[in-house]
């Protein structure tokens, strides 16, 4: 495990970057021109970013970002 100390401004910047990347992935996953394999990789990346975002924010901030990987 790696620890990381951030000040408030750095935390907000990382939150912003994660949100922006997750929102872009959510839009791209809906694009029919993108291959299914690429979409699968994008979904895995989204889940990783979401887990990082959840560590930085309270539940009321990340509830709007659903898990998009299909289970099973």
C-alpha positions as CSV (number, residue, x, y, z in Angstrom):
1,X,0.0,0.0,0.0
2,X,1.2,3.5,-0.8
3,X,0.2,6.6,1.2
4,X,-0.3,10.0,-0.3
5,X,-0.6,13.3,1.4
6,X,-2.5,16.0,-0.4
7,X,-3.5,19.5,0.5
8,X,-7.1,20.6,-0.2
9,X,-6.3,22.3,-3.5
10,X,-4.5,19.2,-4.8
11,X,-7.3,16.9,-3.7
12,X,-9.9,19.0,-5.6
13,X,-7.7,19.0,-8.7
14,X,-7.4,15.2,-8.6
15,X,-11.2,14.9,-8.1
16,X,-11.7,17.2,-11.1
17,X,-9.4,15.2,-13.3
18,X,-11.0,11.9,-12.3
19,X,-14.5,13.2,-12.9
20,X,-13.6,14.6,-16.3
21,X,-12.0,11.3,-17.4
22,X,-14.9,9.2,-16.1
23,X,-17.5,11.4,-17.9
24,X,-15.5,11.2,-21.1
25,X,-15.4,7.4,-20.9
26,X,-19.2,7.3,-20.2
27,X,-19.7,9.2,-23.4
28,X,-17.3,7.1,-25.4
29,X,-18.9,3.8,-24.3
30,X,-22.1,4.9,-25.9
31,X,-20.4,5.6,-29.3
32,X,-21.3,2.9,-31.7
33,X,-18.2,3.4,-33.9
34,X,-15.9,2.2,-31.1
35,X,-15.1,-1.6,-31.1
36,X,-16.5,-3.8,-28.4
37,X,-13.0,-4.8,-27.2
38,X,-12.0,-1.2,-26.8
39,X,-15.2,-0.5,-24.9
40,X,-14.4,-3.4,-22.5
41,X,-10.9,-1.9,-21.8
42,X,-12.5,1.6,-21.3
43,X,-15.0,0.1,-18.9
44,X,-12.2,-1.5,-16.9
45,X,-10.4,1.9,-16.8
46,X,-13.6,3.6,-15.7
47,X,-14.0,1.1,-12.8
48,X,-10.4,1.8,-11.7
49,X,-10.9,5.6,-11.8
50,X,-14.2,5.2,-10.0
51,X,-12.5,3.3,-7.1
52,X,-9.9,6.1,-6.9
53,X,-12.6,8.7,-6.9
54,X,-14.5,6.9,-4.1
55,X,-11.4,7.1,-1.9
56,X,-11.3,10.9,-2.3
57,X,-15.0,11.9,-2.0
58,X,-17.9,11.3,0.3
59,X,-20.8,9.0,-0.9
60,X,-23.0,11.9,-1.9
61,X,-20.4,13.0,-4.5
62,X,-19.8,9.6,-6.2
63,X,-23.3,8.2,-6.1
64,X,-24.0,9.6,-9.6
65,X,-21.2,7.6,-11.2
66,X,-22.5,4.0,-11.5
67,X,-20.5,0.9,-12.0
68,X,-20.7,0.1,-15.7
69,X,-19.1,-3.4,-15.8
70,X,-21.6,-6.2,-16.3
71,X,-21.3,-8.8,-13.6
72,X,-21.5,-12.4,-14.6
